[in-house]
Amino acid sequence: MKLTMIGSFPNLNDIIKASKAHPKAYSKMKRDNTLSVAITASFQLEPVTPPVTVHFTYYEKNKRRDPDGFAAGAHKFVLDGLVEAKIIPGDGWGSIAGFTDTWEVDRERPRVEVIIEEVTNGV
């Protein structure tokens, strides 16, 4: 199952800066981004059975942002949004088997594509 989020998420540096700027700045950032994912996911996805592997592909408008920074922000907001939308029951060890991250440049259409893959143990 695939989720496409248009645009990009705040990176880790943005999150740290917001946390230091004002006591409620990070709370608003998290709420806004998590809600955006939850609403979009509720239209694009159906609930899955854990555990799952989550594959992230980031299409950035240029190469200015570090991959570890934008991946950290996206992981947090996407997983929390998927939980809020009830696509996955939680984002802990019992629900998430792993992640993959890849990145490309798309100057015309920056976005994050998330593929959720149910993990089967051959049972």
Phi, psi and chi 1 to 4 in degrees:
 res  aa     phi    psi   chi1   chi2   chi3   chi4
   1 MET       -  138.9  -65.7 -179.8   11.5      -
   2 LYS  -120.8  133.6 -177.7  173.5  163.1 -176.5
   3 LEU  -114.7  131.1  169.2   68.7      -      -
   4 THR  -117.7  121.6  -59.0      -      -      -
   5 MET  -109.3  118.6  -64.0  -62.0  -59.5      -
   6 ILE   -75.8  138.0  -57.2  -57.5      -      -
   7 GLY    91.4 -162.6      -      -      -      -
   8 SER  -131.0  162.8   58.3      -      -      -
   9 PHE   -96.0  158.3  -69.9   96.7      -      -
  10 PRO   -58.3  144.3  -21.4   31.4      -      -
  11 ASN   -90.0  177.3   65.0   20.5      -      -
  12 LEU   -60.2  -37.0 -173.7   56.4      -      -
  13 ASN   -62.8  -40.4  -67.9  -25.3      -      -
  14 ASP   -62.9  -40.6  -62.1  -28.8      -      -
  15 ILE   -65.3  -45.6  -67.2  168.5      -      -
  16 ILE   -63.4  -44.0  -67.8  168.3      -      -
  17 LYS   -60.2  -44.2 -175.7  177.2  177.7 -178.9
  18 ALA   -63.5  -39.5      -      -      -      -
  19 SER   -62.3  -34.1  -63.7      -      -      -
  20 LYS   -85.4  -24.4  -68.7  179.0  177.2 -178.5
  21 ALA   -71.9  -43.5      -      -      -      -
  22 HIS  -156.2  142.0 -172.1  -85.0      -      -
  23 PRO   -55.1  -30.6  -23.7   31.4      -      -
  24 LYS  -104.4    0.9  -65.5 -175.0  179.6 -178.6
  25 ALA   -64.4  -44.9      -      -      -      -
  26 TYR   -66.9  -39.0  170.0   70.7      -      -
  27 SER   -58.4  -43.0  -64.8      -      -      -
  28 LYS   -66.6  -43.4  179.8  177.5  177.6   -3.4
  29 MET   -59.0  -46.9  177.3 -172.3  -72.6      -
  30 LYS   -64.7  -45.9 -178.3  179.5 -177.8  -56.4
  31 ARG   -60.0  -48.0 -177.5  179.1   60.8 -113.2
  32 ASP   -63.5  -46.1  -67.6  -11.6      -      -
  33 ASN   -71.3  -40.0  -77.0  -80.2      -      -
  34 THR   -64.7  -42.7  -60.4      -      -      -
  35 LEU   -64.0  -40.7 -178.3   59.8      -      -
  36 SER   -59.6  -44.5  175.5      -      -      -
  37 VAL   -65.0  -45.6  171.4      -      -      -
  38 ALA   -59.7  -44.8      -      -      -      -
  39 ILE   -64.9  -47.5  -69.2  168.7      -      -
  40 THR   -63.3  -44.4  -55.9      -      -      -
  41 ALA   -62.5  -36.4      -      -      -      -
  42 SER   -64.5  -23.8   68.6      -      -      -
  43 PHE   -90.8  -28.3  -73.9  102.8      -      -
  44 GLN  -100.7  -19.4  -65.7 -177.7   14.8      -
  45 LEU  -129.1  161.5  -57.1  173.2      -      -
  46 GLU  -114.3  156.2  -63.9  -68.4  -32.8      -
  47 PRO   -58.1  146.7  -26.1   35.7      -      -
  48 VAL  -119.1  162.8  -64.6      -      -      -
  49 THR   -98.2  122.1  -57.4      -      -      -
  50 PRO   -74.1  162.9   21.8  -25.8      -      -
  51 PRO   -79.6  158.3   28.8  -33.2      -      -
  52 VAL  -130.6  155.0  -62.4      -      -      -
  53 THR  -107.0  135.4  -61.1      -      -      -
  54 VAL  -111.4  119.4 -174.7      -      -      -
  55 HIS  -103.9  119.0  -55.6  -80.3      -      -
  56 PHE  -105.4  131.4  -69.0   84.3      -      -
  57 THR  -123.0  121.7  -56.3      -      -      -
  58 TYR  -102.6  126.5  -50.2   91.3      -      -
  59 TYR  -110.6   98.2  -65.2   88.9      -      -
  60 GLU   -90.7  153.2  -69.4  -79.1  -53.7      -
  61 LYS   -73.9  -19.5   65.2 -178.7  177.5 -179.2
  62 ASN  -160.8 -173.2   54.0   44.5      -      -
  63 LYS  -101.5   22.1  -66.1 -177.5  177.4 -178.6
  64 ARG   -72.8  -35.6  -70.4 -174.2  179.7  166.3
  65 ARG   -90.3  140.8  -60.1 -169.3  -32.7  153.0
  66 ASP   -73.8  137.0  -67.8  -27.0      -      -
  67 PRO   -56.7  -38.9  -27.6   36.0      -      -
  68 ASP   -65.3  -32.0   62.4  -24.2      -      -
  69 GLY   -72.5  -47.6      -      -      -      -
  70 PHE   -73.0  -28.4   59.1   70.7      -      -
  71 ALA   -67.2  -40.2      -      -      -      -
  72 ALA   -60.8  -46.1      -      -      -      -
  73 GLY   -64.0  -44.6      -      -      -      -
  74 ALA   -65.0  -42.7      -      -      -      -
  75 HIS   -54.9  -49.4  -77.7 -166.8      -      -
  76 LYS   -62.2  -52.7  178.7   64.7  179.6  163.3
  77 PHE   -71.2  -38.8  -60.7  131.6      -      -
  78 VAL   -67.2  -49.4  168.0      -      -      -
  79 LEU   -63.4  -42.6  -67.7  176.7      -      -
  80 ASP   -63.5  -37.5  -72.8   -7.4      -      -
  81 GLY   -67.1  -38.3      -      -      -      -
  82 LEU   -65.4  -36.8  -67.2  174.4      -      -
  83 VAL   -67.5  -45.8  171.0      -      -      -
  84 GLU   -60.6  -36.3 -171.3  169.2  -45.9      -
  85 ALA   -81.2   -2.2      -      -      -      -
  86 LYS    64.2   31.7  -61.2 -174.8  178.3    3.4
  87 ILE   -80.5  -39.3  -55.9  -59.4      -      -
  88 ILE  -125.2  149.3   57.0  176.0      -      -
  89 PRO   -75.9  -20.1   24.8  -31.5      -      -
  90 GLY  -168.9  175.5      -      -      -      -
  91 ASP  -122.1   26.1   58.8    1.4      -      -
  92 GLY   -94.0 -169.1      -      -      -      -
  93 TRP   -59.4  -34.7  -70.8   56.1      -      -
  94 GLY   -72.6  -20.9      -      -      -      -
  95 SER  -104.5  -33.2  -65.3      -      -      -
  96 ILE  -110.3  115.8  -53.4  -62.2      -      -
  97 ALA   -84.3  -27.1      -      -      -      -
  98 GLY   172.5  179.2      -      -      -      -
  99 PHE  -133.7  156.6  -56.2  105.8      -      -
 100 THR  -132.6  149.6   63.6      -      -      -
 101 ASP  -134.3  128.4  -66.8  -67.4      -      -
 102 THR  -134.4  158.0   56.6      -      -      -
 103 TRP  -143.7  149.9   44.7   90.4      -      -
 104 GLU  -141.6  171.7  -55.9  -74.0  -23.0      -
 105 VAL  -109.1  130.1  171.9      -      -      -
 106 ASP  -139.0   95.1 -173.8  -20.1      -      -
 107 ARG   -64.0  -29.1  -71.9  174.8  174.1   79.4
 108 GLU   -83.9  -31.5  -57.0  -59.7  -42.9      -
 109 ARG  -143.9   70.8 -163.9  169.3  152.8 -117.2
 110 PRO   -63.3  141.9   15.1  -20.8      -      -
 111 ARG  -168.4  171.5   64.6 -165.1  178.9  -80.3
 112 VAL  -126.5  124.1  178.2      -      -      -
 113 GLU  -106.3  132.3  -65.6  179.2   -6.6      -
 114 VAL  -124.5  122.0 -179.1      -      -      -
 115 ILE  -108.8  127.1  -64.7  175.1      -      -
 116 ILE  -105.8  120.2  -57.7  167.5      -      -
 117 GLU  -116.8  120.3  176.9 -175.6    5.9      -
 118 GLU   -69.8  137.7  -67.8 -178.6   -2.1      -
 119 VAL   -95.2  126.8  175.4      -      -      -
 120 THR  -114.5  144.8   57.9      -      -      -
 121 ASN  -102.3   22.4  -66.2  -31.6      -      -
 122 GLY    74.3   16.4      -      -      -      -
 123 VAL   -84.6      -  177.8      -      -      -
